[in-house]
């Protein structure tokens, strides 16, 4: 993976063909509220980014822009080489894999797990009259096995635990072989065992050179999987720091981001933070 430092990332702008996301001066307003404020950010093909910040920092808004789900109020957003506002979003979205809590609650409870995954090919929630061939169903089966969900294919979605649901959503996000993978708080609501299992699986995916570029949103440094390379810290819609993880995850940056005096440690490729 490429490893340019933060300063280099600002002084040398890669060609759009090398980028999966590029945001220039991006601002998002809703009435008098500024959700994102003059954000500059770029993600290259082989990078895995973590976006960290407190509630209300603008993390989900940033991810929705990257998912081609909304337009900025000001500034320019390019995703997979296409400028948002000048491309049909429905054509762009199948190239992006997305997991989020909002997506999870929209899945019908009686939907069979294998159908939750395979229906991503048509971008629908709740299988109806779509037709899938053996290649589609085989891929769905392979992804479920990859995420430790073999044996669950015929279960109803509502019968799954929270951790199992998260893994099914990741399998669904990978179903279309996306060029960009976006994970919005994938470990939220999991117990310790579920979190560690998921972090391990996301680490394996991040370390796979054939896996897509990815962006993971979280509140907690403990949820960063080994293999993630870069970090973006947000507070009140503004970028506090962006660059290589070890350069970004400092005591000073985390303290500024979360508004309390924090110290960060790294041990065995995992991060932890505590109050000073």
Helices and strands as residue ranges (DSSP letters): H 6-11, G 16-18, E 19-30, E 33-44, E 48-52, H 59-66, E 74-79, E 82-83, H 89-93, E 96-99, H 101-106, H 113-118, G 119-122, H 134-146, G 157-159, H 162-174, E 180-184, H 192-206, E 213-218, G 221-223, E 230-235, E 238-244, H 245-248, H 251-258, E 262-267, E 270-275
